[in-house]
């Protein structure tokens, strides 16, 4: 999904074992969203795994089952 940023609502909408892919405008936005996902996981007591494609500014976030 092409978006300007990844929000908390986006992260909450990801269920255990599910992945979502976000296309962001810059690689700096990708790194920021990745850091936000990890921090939000600590707050919500869940775990996210992230993978990036720096050439396409794409971030894939997976919510890991507990």
Backbone as XML, in Angstrom:
<?xml version="1.0"?>
<chain id="A" units="angstrom">
  <residue number="1" name="UNK">
    <atom name="N" x="0.846" y="-1.150" z="0.000"/>
    <atom name="CA" x="0.000" y="0.000" z="0.000"/>
    <atom name="C" x="0.909" y="1.235" z="0.000"/>
  </residue>
  <residue number="2" name="UNK">
    <atom name="N" x="0.648" y="2.164" z="-0.897"/>
    <atom name="CA" x="1.425" y="3.401" z="-0.978"/>
    <atom name="C" x="0.873" y="4.392" z="0.043"/>
  </residue>
  <residue number="3" name="UNK">
    <atom name="N" x="1.750" y="4.904" z="0.888"/>
    <atom name="CA" x="1.324" y="5.787" z="1.965"/>
    <atom name="C" x="2.441" y="6.759" z="2.321"/>
  </residue>
  <residue number="4" name="UNK">
    <atom name="N" x="2.107" y="7.808" z="3.022"/>
    <atom name="CA" x="3.089" y="8.784" z="3.479"/>
    <atom name="C" x="3.781" y="8.330" z="4.763"/>
  </residue>
  <residue number="5" name="UNK">
    <atom name="N" x="3.029" y="7.603" z="5.626"/>
    <atom name="CA" x="3.593" y="7.130" z="6.884"/>
    <atom name="C" x="2.799" y="5.929" z="7.372"/>
  </residue>
  <residue number="6" name="UNK">
    <atom name="N" x="3.383" y="5.196" z="8.310"/>
    <atom name="CA" x="2.729" y="4.057" z="8.941"/>
    <atom name="C" x="2.225" y="4.530" z="10.297"/>
  </residue>
  <residue number="7" name="UNK">
    <atom name="N" x="0.935" y="4.389" z="10.537"/>
    <atom name="CA" x="0.328" y="4.883" z="11.775"/>
    <atom name="C" x="0.142" y="3.752" z="12.781"/>
  </residue>
  <residue number="8" name="UNK">
    <atom name="N" x="-0.178" y="4.123" z="14.003"/>
    <atom name="CA" x="-0.482" y="3.121" z="15.036"/>
    <atom name="C" x="-1.692" y="2.298" z="14.643"/>
  </residue>
  <residue number="9" name="UNK">
    <atom name="N" x="-2.662" y="2.926" z="13.993"/>
    <atom name="CA" x="-3.855" y="2.205" z="13.542"/>
    <atom name="C" x="-3.478" y="1.148" z="12.501"/>
  </residue>
  <residue number="10" name="UNK">
    <atom name="N" x="-2.517" y="1.484" z="11.624"/>
    <atom name="CA" x="-2.025" y="0.510" z="10.643"/>
    <atom name="C" x="-1.410" y="-0.693" z="11.353"/>
  </residue>
  <residue number="11" name="UNK">
    <atom name="N" x="-0.624" y="-0.426" z="12.385"/>
    <atom name="CA" x="0.045" y="-1.504" z="13.123"/>
    <atom name="C" x="-0.960" y="-2.340" z="13.910"/>
  </residue>
  <residue number="12" name="UNK">
    <atom name="N" x="-1.956" y="-1.688" z="14.510"/>
    <atom name="CA" x="-2.973" y="-2.434" z="15.255"/>
    <atom name="C" x="-3.800" y="-3.333" z="14.333"/>
  </residue>
  <residue number="13" name="UNK">
    <atom name="N" x="-3.946" y="-2.948" z="13.075"/>
    <atom name="CA" x="-4.755" y="-3.712" z="12.127"/>
    <atom name="C" x="-4.062" y="-4.983" z="11.648"/>
  </residue>
  <residue number="14" name="UNK">
    <atom name="N" x="-2.773" y="-5.119" z="11.928"/>
    <atom name="CA" x="-2.040" y="-6.328" z="11.550"/>
    <atom name="C" x="-2.273" y="-7.381" z="12.626"/>
  </residue>
  <residue number="15" name="UNK">
    <atom name="N" x="-2.784" y="-8.539" z="12.238"/>
    <atom name="CA" x="-3.056" y="-9.617" z="13.184"/>
    <atom name="C" x="-1.850" y="-10.537" z="13.292"/>
  </residue>
  <residue number="16" name="UNK">
    <atom name="N" x="-1.819" y="-11.355" z="14.343"/>
    <atom name="CA" x="-0.717" y="-12.295" z="14.549"/>
    <atom name="C" x="-0.490" y="-13.152" z="13.305"/>
  </residue>
  <residue number="17" name="UNK">
    <atom name="N" x="0.772" y="-13.228" z="12.883"/>
    <atom name="CA" x="1.141" y="-14.031" z="11.730"/>
    <atom name="C" x="0.877" y="-13.363" z="10.388"/>
  </residue>
  <residue number="18" name="UNK">
    <atom name="N" x="0.347" y="-12.165" z="10.403"/>
    <atom name="CA" x="-0.004" y="-11.462" z="9.169"/>
    <atom name="C" x="1.073" y="-10.430" z="8.823"/>
  </residue>
  <residue number="19" name="UNK">
    <atom name="N" x="1.250" y="-10.175" z="7.529"/>
    <atom name="CA" x="2.202" y="-9.175" z="7.051"/>
    <atom name="C" x="1.479" y="-8.108" z="6.254"/>
  </residue>
  <residue number="20" name="UNK">
    <atom name="N" x="2.001" y="-6.904" z="6.317"/>
    <atom name="CA" x="1.516" y="-5.793" z="5.484"/>
    <atom name="C" x="2.740" y="-5.118" z="4.871"/>
  </residue>
  <residue number="21" name="UNK">
    <atom name="N" x="2.593" y="-4.703" z="3.627"/>
    <atom name="CA" x="3.667" y="-4.027" z="2.919"/>
    <atom name="C" x="3.271" y="-2.579" z="2.674"/>
  </residue>
  <residue number="22" name="UNK">
    <atom name="N" x="4.205" y="-1.669" z="2.957"/>
    <atom name="CA" x="3.976" y="-0.241" z="2.800"/>
    <atom name="C" x="5.040" y="0.330" z="1.872"/>
  </residue>
  <residue number="23" name="UNK">
    <atom name="N" x="4.610" y="1.113" z="0.897"/>
    <atom name="CA" x="5.528" y="1.840" z="0.022"/>
    <atom name="C" x="5.551" y="3.288" z="0.499"/>
  </residue>
  <residue number="24" name="UNK">
    <atom name="N" x="6.712" y="3.721" z="0.959"/>
    <atom name="CA" x="6.855" y="5.054" z="1.559"/>
    <atom name="C" x="7.629" y="5.981" z="0.612"/>
  </residue>
  <residue number="25" name="UNK">
    <atom name="N" x="7.536" y="7.299" z="0.824"/>
    <atom name="CA" x="8.138" y="8.235" z="-0.130"/>
    <atom name="C" x="9.665" y="8.267" z="-0.142"/>
  </residue>
  <residue number="26" name="UNK">
    <atom name="N" x="10.306" y="8.025" z="1.016"/>
    <atom name="CA" x="11.772" y="8.069" z="1.100"/>
    <atom name="C" x="12.271" y="6.922" z="1.966"/>
  </residue>
  <residue number="27" name="UNK">
    <atom name="N" x="13.570" y="6.633" z="1.841"/>
    <atom name="CA" x="14.130" y="5.588" z="2.679"/>
    <atom name="C" x="14.196" y="6.036" z="4.140"/>
  </residue>
  <residue number="28" name="UNK">
    <atom name="N" x="14.335" y="7.322" z="4.373"/>
    <atom name="CA" x="14.299" y="7.837" z="5.748"/>
    <atom name="C" x="12.941" y="7.553" z="6.384"/>
  </residue>
  <residue number="29" name="UNK">
    <atom name="N" x="11.864" y="7.662" z="5.608"/>
    <atom name="CA" x="10.526" y="7.342" z="6.112"/>
    <atom name="C" x="10.413" y="5.855" z="6.424"/>
  </residue>
  <residue number="30" name="UNK">
    <atom name="N" x="11.078" y="5.019" z="5.627"/>
    <atom name="CA" x="11.091" y="3.572" z="5.875"/>
    <atom name="C" x="11.765" y="3.280" z="7.217"/>
  </residue>
  <residue number="31" name="UNK">
    <atom name="N" x="12.920" y="3.884" z="7.443"/>
    <atom name="CA" x="13.642" y="3.653" z="8.695"/>
    <atom name="C" x="12.861" y="4.176" z="9.893"/>
  </residue>
  <residue number="32" name="UNK">
    <atom name="N" x="12.204" y="5.296" z="9.741"/>
    <atom name="CA" x="11.387" y="5.859" z="10.814"/>
    <atom name="C" x="10.213" y="4.943" z="11.144"/>
  </residue>
  <residue number="33" name="UNK">
    <atom name="N" x="9.541" y="4.432" z="10.124"/>
    <atom name="CA" x="8.404" y="3.532" z="10.335"/>
    <atom name="C" x="8.860" y="2.225" z="10.987"/>
  </residue>
  <residue number="34" name="UNK">
    <atom name="N" x="10.016" y="1.752" z="10.584"/>
    <atom name="CA" x="10.568" y="0.520" z="11.165"/>
    <atom name="C" x="10.834" y="0.710" z="12.662"/>
  </residue>
  <residue number="35" name="UNK">
    <atom name="N" x="11.459" y="1.820" z="13.028"/>
    <atom name="CA" x="11.726" y="2.112" z="14.434"/>
    <atom name="C" x="10.424" y="2.284" z="15.206"/>
  </residue>
  <residue number="36" name="UNK">
    <atom name="N" x="9.450" y="2.917" z="14.590"/>
    <atom name="CA" x="8.147" y="3.107" z="15.231"/>
    <atom name="C" x="7.451" y="1.773" z="15.486"/>
  </residue>
  <residue number="37" name="UNK">
    <atom name="N" x="7.549" y="0.854" z="14.545"/>
    <atom name="CA" x="6.922" y="-0.465" z="14.702"/>
    <atom name="C" x="7.540" y="-1.208" z="15.887"/>
  </residue>
  <residue number="38" name="UNK">
    <atom name="N" x="8.867" y="-1.171" z="15.997"/>
    <atom name="CA" x="9.529" y="-1.849" z="17.118"/>
    <atom name="C" x="9.133" y="-1.208" z="18.450"/>
  </residue>
  <residue number="39" name="UNK">
    <atom name="N" x="9.098" y="0.111" z="18.505"/>
    <atom name="CA" x="8.725" y="0.808" z="19.746"/>
    <atom name="C" x="7.266" y="0.546" z="20.102"/>
  </residue>
  <residue number="40" name="UNK">
    <atom name="N" x="6.392" y="0.567" z="19.107"/>
    <atom name="CA" x="4.972" y="0.323" z="19.348"/>
    <atom name="C" x="4.756" y="-1.109" z="19.844"/>
  </residue>
  <residue number="41" name="UNK">
    <atom name="N" x="5.538" y="-2.043" z="19.350"/>
    <atom name="CA" x="5.445" y="-3.430" z="19.810"/>
    <atom name="C" x="5.741" y="-3.554" z="21.290"/>
  </residue>
  <residue number="42" name="UNK">
    <atom name="N" x="6.698" y="-2.778" z="21.779"/>
    <atom name="CA" x="7.002" y="-2.807" z="23.219"/>
    <atom name="C" x="5.838" y="-2.243" z="24.022"/>
  </residue>
  <residue number="43" name="UNK">
    <atom name="N" x="5.205" y="-1.203" z="23.526"/>
    <atom name="CA" x="4.072" y="-0.580" z="24.217"/>
    <atom name="C" x="2.867" y="-1.516" z="24.241"/>
  </residue>
  <residue number="44" name="UNK">
    <atom name="N" x="2.603" y="-2.181" z="23.116"/>
    <atom name="CA" x="1.429" y="-3.045" z="22.982"/>
    <atom name="C" x="1.702" y="-4.490" z="23.413"/>
  </residue>
  <residue number="45" name="UNK">
    <atom name="N" x="2.903" y="-4.774" z="23.888"/>
    <atom name="CA" x="3.309" y="-6.116" z="24.302"/>
    <atom name="C" x="3.111" y="-7.139" z="23.185"/>
  </residue>
  <residue number="46" name="UNK">
    <atom name="N" x="3.634" y="-6.804" z="22.014"/>
    <atom name="CA" x="3.653" y="-7.728" z="20.881"/>
    <atom name="C" x="4.994" y="-7.541" z="20.176"/>
  </residue>
  <residue number="47" name="UNK">
    <atom name="N" x="5.229" y="-8.326" z="19.137"/>
    <atom name="CA" x="6.517" y="-8.237" z="18.453"/>
    <atom name="C" x="6.288" y="-8.118" z="16.958"/>
  </residue>
  <residue number="48" name="UNK">
    <atom name="N" x="6.975" y="-7.178" z="16.349"/>
    <atom name="CA" x="6.935" y="-6.988" z="14.903"/>
    <atom name="C" x="8.301" y="-7.312" z="14.320"/>
  </residue>
  <residue number="49" name="UNK">
    <atom name="N" x="8.300" y="-7.950" z="13.159"/>
    <atom name="CA" x="9.517" y="-8.136" z="12.382"/>
    <atom name="C" x="9.372" y="-7.286" z="11.140"/>
  </residue>
  <residue number="50" name="UNK">
    <atom name="N" x="10.456" y="-6.650" z="10.734"/>
    <atom name="CA" x="10.408" y="-5.765" z="9.582"/>
    <atom name="C" x="11.483" y="-6.165" z="8.574"/>
  </residue>
  <residue number="51" name="UNK">
    <atom name="N" x="11.139" y="-6.037" z="7.308"/>
    <atom name="CA" x="12.129" y="-6.198" z="6.245"/>
    <atom name="C" x="11.969" y="-5.023" z="5.288"/>
  </residue>
  <residue number="52" name="UNK">
    <atom name="N" x="13.096" y="-4.576" z="4.751"/>
    <atom name="CA" x="13.080" y="-3.390" z="3.913"/>
    <atom name="C" x="13.644" y="-3.678" z="2.538"/>
  </residue>
  <residue number="53" name="UNK">
    <atom name="N" x="13.207" y="-2.888" z="1.578"/>
    <atom name="CA" x="13.785" y="-2.873" z="0.237"/>
    <atom name="C" x="14.200" y="-1.425" z="-0.011"/>
  </residue>
  <residue number="54" name="UNK">
    <atom name="N" x="15.475" y="-1.089" z="0.225"/>
    <atom name="CA" x="15.908" y="0.302" z="0.134"/>
    <atom name="C" x="15.814" y="0.885" z="-1.277"/>
  </residue>
  <residue number="55" name="UNK">
    <atom name="N" x="15.886" y="0.041" z="-2.297"/>
    <atom name="CA" x="15.811" y="0.546" z="-3.670"/>
    <atom name="C" x="14.413" y="1.025" z="-4.032"/>
  </residue>
  <residue number="56" name="UNK">
    <atom name="N" x="13.396" y="0.425" z="-3.425"/>
    <atom name="CA" x="12.005" y="0.758" z="-3.754"/>
    <atom name="C" x="11.291" y="1.495" z="-2.620"/>
  </residue>
  <residue number="57" name="UNK">
    <atom name="N" x="11.989" y="1.751" z="-1.511"/>
    <atom name="CA" x="11.401" y="2.396" z="-0.325"/>
    <atom name="C" x="10.182" y="1.619" z="0.171"/>
  </residue>
  <residue number="58" name="UNK">
    <atom name="N" x="10.343" y="0.300" z="0.282"/>
    <atom name="CA" x="9.252" y="-0.576" z="0.702"/>
    <atom name="C" x="9.613" y="-1.201" z="2.051"/>
  </residue>
  <residue number="59" name="UNK">
    <atom name="N" x="8.625" y="-1.225" z="2.938"/>
    <atom name="CA" x="8.763" y="-1.827" z="4.265"/>
    <atom name="C" x="7.677" y="-2.876" z="4.426"/>
  </residue>
  <residue number="60" name="UNK">
    <atom name="N" x="8.068" y="-4.095" z="4.808"/>
    <atom name="CA" x="7.110" y="-5.152" z="5.108"/>
    <atom name="C" x="7.179" y="-5.425" z="6.600"/>
  </residue>
  <residue number="61" name="UNK">
    <atom name="N" x="6.021" y="-5.325" z="7.252"/>
    <atom name="CA" x="5.920" y="-5.526" z="8.701"/>
    <atom name="C" x="5.093" y="-6.766" z="8.961"/>
  </residue>
  <residue number="62" name="UNK">
    <atom name="N" x="5.632" y="-7.663" z="9.783"/>
    <atom name="CA" x="4.943" y="-8.889" z="10.172"/>
    <atom name="C" x="4.762" y="-8.881" z="11.680"/>
  </residue>
  <residue number="63" name="UNK">
    <atom name="N" x="3.530" y="-9.135" z="12.107"/>
    <atom name="CA" x="3.263" y="-9.256" z="13.560"/>
    <atom name="C" x="3.475" y="-10.719" z="13.918"/>
  </residue>
  <residue number="64" name="UNK">
    <atom name="N" x="4.410" y="-10.954" z="14.811"/>
    <atom name="CA" x="4.774" y="-12.309" z="15.182"/>
    <atom name="C" x="3.836" y="-12.833" z="16.271"/>
  </residue>
  <residue number="65" name="UNK">
    <atom name="N" x="3.401" y="-14.089" z="16.125"/>
    <atom name="CA" x="2.549" y="-14.677" z="17.161"/>
    <atom name="C" x="3.311" y="-14.852" z="18.468"/>
  </residue>
  <residue number="66" name="UNK">
    <atom name="N" x="2.620" y="-14.751" z="19.562"/>
    <atom name="CA" x="3.238" y="-14.923" z="20.885"/>
    <atom name="C" x="3.054" y="-16.318" z="21.359"/>
  </residue>
</chain>
